[in-house]
């Protein structure tokens, strides 16, 4: 019995190592490509044989302005994620607790907007942003990101709030708390797990966004990470080495954040599953 | 600051923007007498969508020349915008939303697609120096031109001479499609890819039609099609050839995931004999392997005529008709068109210069250029002249369907015919 359990554990271990290898393969290839010169035509699976070629990283930082791009991505992601969390929770609370016909309609409208492919509204959004001078501004891209992520956040928050016993709020009401106090003192602290989910889903999406940022942020001082990496590609010529180096530089902050916040990330990932 | 005038700016304004005299603009021309009074300096902020990646040779050349222009015209600032792989999509979105950039690279469409958004540049001083090879592609019936061409896109069949030599073939041997397929059979038998193309980027697949179709039409058929009636039996020749190449196993097995960069790599490494692509792919191949032996040759004619080259507009820059700083934009183009700058830009793009006043160094492609250009006939890009606007997607998807054997040639032709008619009707309505 023990032996078979051990054997089973071994099989699972091999499987997990295999899965991890598949996940890590693109990062490994990015590492080898970014550390070899363009004229090194050896397989991308082979590490650099003639020492590490740092010029790709220098190019990514100097020409691609990756440090500025990382700064911009941090600003946009932080601002937009905070707004998604605050506005999402505030909007979801009445939608979950006051199930009037109008509120149900509003909730359905939010759900319906999840079905709209973001690129199908690219031209109207760009036109609107252009008219209100939102192109190449932080507030412009933050507004687009927040409006894009809010429906999902509202859906998640509303579903979660419905699972919180109403008796908690009734008790607070009896004790003399008003609606705002109930929300901020009773409900909000209970929303931590779903907030972690929302932060991960919205934060990762905003951090990785390419298409909207590509159109909205065209100047070198405003570009975020994804369009900054994209600038190394064009139809006529591409620099894979510098693009790989730029990707690794863009990856670093997320990696550090993940290492420090791993516990919360895990909690957030399974929070939705727990509450169904 | 607008009135601050330095001698340098005045001289530059006169030397560069003087070409706009006679068009009625005020800011660059002297108020009374240019020789004796001060000239109001150029001013304005320009945004230029370059259509090239941020560390390409061409972008670096743009940066240097733009810096020189800005230091001569301190009140003009120019924002260079690098491209993604979808320059066309970016430009279209900008035009559709009304936030038109001041200048943009017209990627072959200055006349047919963008002319209504662009300022006519026919009266600029450099306009008379435009390489005559570009006239069919860039000038309308009245001779008007809408963009400054930095280079000329001359294209044929790309080949790796070492791969051809290994099976005993020289590019000069290939004059007909039979010669070509015989060479492909030899290359395939030797265990290499005969024709390398890229499905992930999509657009390279459409070039099979641009390359093969012109040789399948006679003058009358071309005229019929230009007038809005598809000549299916001629068009189908291109798709039949693609089906034949497919059935003979000439294409690279990683077609679906390959990019145009992979084609450059395959040419650089000697993994393929041929490719149906523009010369910039060969220029990129040389950046991977400076010792590669890559060139281009004329395309055989399916109707038995002389082999030909495809010639068109490539890196050309147009000025938006709605720009707020037309004088600065024109002065900037005039600066780019100066022989020294034009030569630097043409060399950086790896192509023949677009202006007769400029020179270029085609590097390793010079030999192919000297061997063929001016000696064989040239044809324009087929889709740009003989297919209705918007047909490119159909060309790519149907050729892709045939290449991957997901579509029969007759199904593909039916789709081409339907889309041709509806796009033509849209264009005429």
Interface residues (C-beta under 8 A of the other chain):
Chain A: X38 X39 X41 X59 X63 X64 X122 X123 X126 X127 X130 X135 X214 X215 X218 X219 X227 X230 X231 X232 X233 X234 X235 X236 X237 X238 X239 X240 X242
Chain B: X47 X51 X52 X53 X54 X55 X56 X57 X58 X79 X81 X82 X83 X84 X85 X87 X90 X93 X94 X96 X97 X98 X99 X107 X201 X203 X259 X260 X261 X265 X268 X269 X280 X283 X284 X287 X288 X289 X290
